[in-house]
């Protein structure tokens, strides 16, 4: 079955569940899914009921779409995402991005929990992603290209929309939130990195590291969407000072940061203009 047909079947199922016409897509990372509880007039569609959708298997990822109003905008939120390390192909990981585009979104806000590699960061910081390093060893656009989805060779010179990054800093100033910015290194996981790997990635220019986001952003740019990326720094990943880390620790810090994170994202939604 062609991917366009699969996307259409998924879109039709979701559209049949709600009268909302989403303008903005949200991908909510580890421990950050509670933002979906703030959505008003919410319609919830479990991933298992959507044709061709993968199923999220990771703790902290609820595994459902939530569609409704947030910050005065109509949104579709992924409460839980899919990861390359779960055994899905990158094409499967990014399938929901194309479905959200088919539903009508023009902008994607992708969030994640990340390790901070910049010594100026602290756990609990929020970081605007300025650019990324794709260190996953793959790309969701490998294989035949369907021109209906996007061009064969998408431009990535401004993968993260500069105007949206500026807006994020405007909102941060209004809310008196200290906002970091930097380059996100996307790796495959599921292991956390060794000290030598972290030192290498920092030397390559990375400020934060995680196991998601990069494939979805590539697909979003392929589909012509504006993109804003926000990382919640949950731990410090500095090779020379590395300490043992668990997923539970990551989720715990993300949970502590949640109120500030949710207020920040709602502030962005209130201010953003969908052109």
TORFI-877925 format. One record per atom (N, C-alpha, C, CB): x, y, z. Coordinates in steps of 0.2 Angstrom, whole numbers, plus 5000, padded with zeros to 4 digits. Atoms other than C-alpha are relative to their C-alpha. Glycine has a CB too. Layout:
<kedos>
XYZ/...
</kedos>
This chain:
<kedos>
500449945000/500050005000/500450065000/499550005006/499649945001/500750174995/499950045007/499850044994/500049964994/501150295010/499450055000/500650035001/500549955001/499950425003/499349975002/499950034993/500750034998/498450305005/500049985007/500049934996/500050014993/499050255022/499850065004/500649975002/500149944997/499050435027/499350025000/500550064997/500749985001/497350465020/499649965005/499849994993/500450044996/496650325029/500050025008/500249925000/499949974993/497350385046/499750065001/500850005002/500349944999/496850555043/499250005000/500250054994/500750015000/495050505039/499749975006/499849964994/500350034993/494850405055/500050065005/500549945002/500049954995/495450555065/499550054999/500850035000/500549945002/494450685056/499349985002/500150024993/500650024998/492950575059/499850005007/499949934997/500150004992/493150585078/499950075002/500649975003/500049934997/493150775079/499850054994/500750025003/500149955004/492550935071/500550055000/499350045002/499449965000/494151025075/500450004994/500449995007/499650005006/495251085061/500750035003/499750054995/499349984997/497051085069/500450054995/500449945002/499549965004/498251225064/500749995002/499850085002/499350014997/499751175075/500049935003/500150055005/499950074997/500451005079/500550015006/500349954995/499650014994/501250965096/500349935001/499750035006/499750064998/502450825100/500350015007/500549974995/499949994993/502550805118/500549945003/499450005005/499550054999/504150715124/499949975007/500750035000/500150034993/504550615140/499950045006/500749965001/500249964995/503750675155/499650074999/500650015004/500349935002/502950825146/499349994997/500450034995/500650015003/501350745140/499450035004/499949925000/500649974996/500250825154/499850074997/500250015007/500349945003/500150985143/499449984996/500650024995/500650025004/498850885133/499450005005/500149934998/500650004995/497750885149/499750075000/500249985007/500249935000/497651075147/499650024994/500650055000/500449985006/496851065130/499250005001/500249944994/500749994999/495051125130/499649974994/499850075001/500550035005/493551045121/500449944997/499850054994/499550055003/494750895119/499649944998/500549985006/500250065003/494450745108/500649955000/499750004993/499550055000/495550595112/500049944996/500149985008/500050065005/496050465099/500649965002/500050024993/499450054999/497150315105/500349984994/499849945004/499650025006/498550275093/499749934998/500749995002/500250075002/497850095093/499450004996/499949965006/500649995004/496250155085/500150034993/499550035004/499849975006/497150245071/500349954995/500450075001/499750055005/497550145055/500750024999/499650004993/499350005002/499350115052/500550045005/500150044993/499649974995/499950205068/500449955004/499550055005/499650054995/501350125078/499750015007/500750025000/500250004993/501050105097/500650025004/499749945002/499449984995/502150195110/500149955005/499850075002/499950064995/502950075122/500550035005/500449954996/499649984995/503950195133/499750035005/500550054996/500349974994/503550245151/500150084999/500449985006/500049925001/503050435151/499750024993/500750035001/500349995006/502250415134/499349975000/500449984994/500650034999/500350395135/499749974994/499550065002/500250045006/500050345117/499350024997/500049935001/500749985002/498550455111/500150074997/499550005005/500149935003/498150605100/499550045004/499850004992/500549964996/497250745109/499950064995/500350025007/500249955004/496350875098/499650055003/499749974993/500449954997/495651035104/500350075000/499849985007/499849935000/495951215109/500650015006/499450055001/499549994995/497551275118/500350074998/500649945000/499849935001/498151455120/499750044994/500849994998/500449965005/496851515108/500149974993/500250075000/499950035006/497351395094/499749935000/500850004998/500350075000/496651235088/500749954998/499549994994/499450045001/498051095090/499849935000/500450025007/500050075000/498350915088/500649985004/499949964993/499550024996/499450845101/500249935001/500050035008/499850074999/500450685101/500249995008/500649984995/499850014993/500450635119/500449935001/499349995005/499650065001/501850515117/500249994993/499749945003/499850015007/502950485102/500349934999/500650064999/499750065002/503850345093/500750014999/499749974994/499349995001/505650315093/500449944996/500449995008/499650055004/506950225082/500249945004/500650044997/499850054996/507550125096/499549955002/500450035007/500650054998/505850045099/500049944995/499450035001/500050055005/506249945083/499650024994/499749945003/500449975005/505150055072/500550034995/499550065002/499649975005/505950115055/499950085001/499849984993/500149935000/506150305054/499450024996/500650044998/500649995004/504750305041/499449995004/500049964994/500550014996/503650235054/500050055006/500049935004/500049954995/504250355067/499750074998/500750015002/500349945002/503750505057/499350004996/500550034995/500650005003/502150445050/499550055003/499749925000/500549954997/501150545062/500150074998/500050005007/499949935002/501950705056/499650014993/500850024999/500450005007/501250675038/499350005001/500249954995/500750004998/499550635046/499850065002/499849945005/500249944997/499550795056/500050054994/500550025005/500049955005/499950895040/499449994996/500749984995/500650015003/498550805031/499450035003/499949924998/500649974996/497350865045/500050074999/500149975007/500049925001/497851045041/500550045004/499450025002/499549964997/499351095052/500550034996/500349965006/499549965004/500551225046/500650015004/499750064997/499449994995/501751225061/500049945005/499950075004/499850054995/502551095072/500450025006/500349934996/499649994994/503151115090/500249935002/499650045005/499750074998/504250965094/500450015007/500549974995/499750004994/504750945112/500449945002/499550025006/499650064997/505950825121/500350015006/500549984994/499650004994/506850785136/500749984998/499849945006/499350005003/508750805133/500550005005/500150054995/499449994996/510450785141/500450074998/500549945000/499749945001/511350955143/500849984999/499950055005/499350015002/513150955135/500450065001/500149974993/499749944999/513451135137/500150025008/499550064997/499949994993/514251175154/499650065003/500850015001/500349944998/513251335155/499249985002/500050064995/500750024999/511551235156/500049975007/499849954995/500250034993/510751165172/499449954999/499950055005/500650045000/509451025174/499450045001/500049945005/500649964999/507751105172/500050054995/499950025007/500049955005/508251225159/499649984994/500750024998/500350015006/507251245143/500550034995/499350045000/499649985005/508251255127/499650014993/500649964999/500349995007/507651325110/500649964995/499950074998/499550045005/508451205096/500150054994/499749944998/499849965005/509351315084/500249964993/500650045001/499850055005/509951165073/500149935003/500750034996/499950064998/510350985074/500549964997/499349965000/499650055003/511550845071/499749935000/500749995004/500350075001/510850685064/500549955001/499650004993/499550054999/511850555072/499749935001/500450025007/500450064999/510550415071/500249954995/499350014999/499850055005/511350335056/499549984995/500249935003/500650015005/509750345046/499750074998/499549955003/500449945002/508550465038/499349984998/500450044994/500750025001/506650455037/499850004992/499550045004/500149995007/506750505018/500349954996/500150074998/499750065004/507750355013/499549964996/500549965004/500550045004/506850264999/499650044995/499549975005/500449965006/505650314985/499750065003/499549954997/500349934998/505050494987/499350004996/500450064998/500749995003/503150524985/500050084999/499549975004/500049935001/503050704977/499550035004/500050014993/500649974997/501350734985/500250025007/499449955000/499849984993/502250735002/500550055001/500349935003/499549955000/503750844998/500549984995/500350005007/499550015005/505250864987/500549945001/500450064999/499550064999/506650724984/500550035005/500249984993/499449974997/507950844991/499850065004/500650014996/500249944996/507250955005/500650045003/499649985006/499549964998/508251105010/500050005008/499950074998/500050004992/508751105029/500550055003/500349935002/499649954998/509751265030/499650045005/500150054994/500449974994/508351335042/499549955002/499750074997/500450054998/507651175048/499550025006/500449945003/500449974995/507051265064/499950074999/500449995007/500249935002/506051425059/500350055004/499350004999/499749954996/507051575064/499550055003/500550044995/500649954997/505451685067/499749975006/499550014994/500350034994/504751555079/500550005005/499849934998/499550004995/506451545088/500050075003/500749994997/500049934997/506351735090/499450015004/500050054994/500649994996/504551725096/500149965007/499449974996/499950044994/505051595109/500450045005/500449944999/499649964996/506351715116/499550065003/500650034997/500449954998/505051855116/499549985006/499550034994/500450034995/503851745126/500449995007/499649944998/499650014994/505251695138/500150065004/500649974998/499849944996/505651875142/499350035004/500250064995/500749984997/503751915145/499949965007/499449994995/500250044995/503651765157/500650005005/499949934998/499450004996/505351795165/500349935001/499950035007/499750075000/505951625160/500750004997/499649954996/499350005003/507851595157/500049954994/500549995005/500050055005/507951515140/500649994997/499450034994/499450015003/509451435133/499949984992/500349935003/500150025007/509751395114/500649964998/499950064996/499550045002/510851275105/499949944995/500349975006/500150055005/511151125094/499949945003/500749994996/500350064998/510250965097/500349944996/499349995000/499850065004/511150795093/499549955001/500749985003/500550055000/509950665089/500449934999/499450014995/499750065001/510550485092/499549945000/500649995006/500550055001/509750315090/499849975007/500349944996/500250034994/509850255108/499949924999/499350035003/500349974994/509250165118/500550005006/499549955002/499549994994/510950165128/500150075000/500649964998/499749934999/511450325135/500750004998/500050025008/499350005004/513150385128/500549995005/500050074997/499450014996/514850345134/500450075001/500549954997/499749945000/515950485140/500450024994/500650005006/499649985006/517050475125/499550024994/500449944997/500549985005/515450485114/499850075001/499549954999/500349944998/514850635123/500550064999/499850015007/499549955001/516550725122/500150014992/500749985003/500050005007/516550685103/499550054997/500049944997/500549965003/514850765100/500050075003/499349975003/499949934998/515250915111/500550044995/500250005007/499549975004/516750945100/499750014993/500649955000/500349995006/515650925085/499550065000/499649944997/500449945000/514551075091/499349995004/499950024994/500650024997/513150985101/500050045007/499949935000/500249974993/512351075116/499649965004/499750074999/500550044997/511050945120/500049944996/499350035001/500050065004/510850765116/499349965002/500649955002/500650044998/509250655115/499949944994/499450045000/500250055004/508450505106/499450014996/500049935004/500649995004/507050585096/500150064996/499450015005/500149935003/506550745087/500350014993/500350055004/499749995007/507750745072/499649974994/500749975000/500450035006/506750615061/499450044999/499849935002/500649965000/505150715065/500150074996/499650015006/499849935003/505950885060/500249994993/500550035004/499850015007/506650815044/499349994996/500549944999/500650015004/504950755039/499550065000/499649945004/500449944999/504050915045/500350054994/500150035007/499849955005/505251015034/499949974993/500850015001/500250045007/504950885019/499350024998/500149935001/500749995002/503150925021/499850075000/499649975006/500149935001/503351115021/499850035006/499650014995/500349974994/502951145039/500550055004/499849945005/499649964995/503651285051/500149955006/499750065001/499850044995/504551205065/500350045006/500549954998/499749984994/504951255083/500249945004/499650055004/499750064996/506051135094/500150035007/500549964997/499949984993/506051145113/500349945004/499450035003/499850054996/507151035124/500050025007/500849984998/499949994992/506951015143/500649965002/499349975003/499450034997/508650985150/499949965006/500650065000/500150044994/508450845162/500649975004/499649944998/499450034997/510250795166/500650034997/500049925000/499449985004/511950845162/500449944997/500550045005/499750055004/512850745149/500750024998/499649984994/499349985001/514650805151/500549945001/500250065004/499750075000/515850665147/500550005006/500450004994/499550004995/517250715159/499750005007/500450075000/500350004993/515950725174/499449955000/499850075002/500650045001/514750585168/499849965007/500149964994/500250054995/513750495182/499449964997/499750055006/500550055003/512550345180/499350045000/499949945005/500649975002/510850395173/499449954999/500050054994/500550045001/509150315173/499450044996/499749965006/500649975004/507550345162/499550045006/499649954996/500449974995/506650375179/500250075002/500049955006/499749944998/507850515183/499850064995/500750005001/500249965006/507450595166/499350035001/500149974993/500749994999/505550585169/499950055006/499649945000/500149964993/505750655187/500150074999/500449975005/499849935001/506650815181/499550034995/500750004997/500549975004/505450835167/499350025003/499849954994/500649994996/503950825179/500150065004/499949945004/499949944996/504750955190/500050074996/500750005004/500049945005/504951075175/499350014997/500549994995/500749995003/503151045169/499650065000/499649945002/500449944999/502251195176/500350064995/499950025007/499749955004/503551315168/499949994993/500750015002/500050025007/503651215152/499350014997/500249934999/500649995003/501751215150/499850074999/499549965005/500149925001/501551405153/500350034994/500250035007/499649975005/502951435141/499749984993/500749975000/500350025006/502151335127/499350034999/499949925000/500649975001/500451405130/500150084998/499550005006/499849935002/501251585129/500250004993/500550025004/499850005007/501951535112/499450004996/500549954999/500650015004/500351475106/499550064999/499649945002/500449945000/499451635111/500350064996/500050035007/499749955004/500751745102/500149984993/500750015003/499850025007/501051645086/499450024996/500249935000/500549995006/500251695070/500149954995/500150084997/500050065005/499851555058/499950034993/499549945002/500049975006/500251625041/499849954994/500650034998/
</kedos>
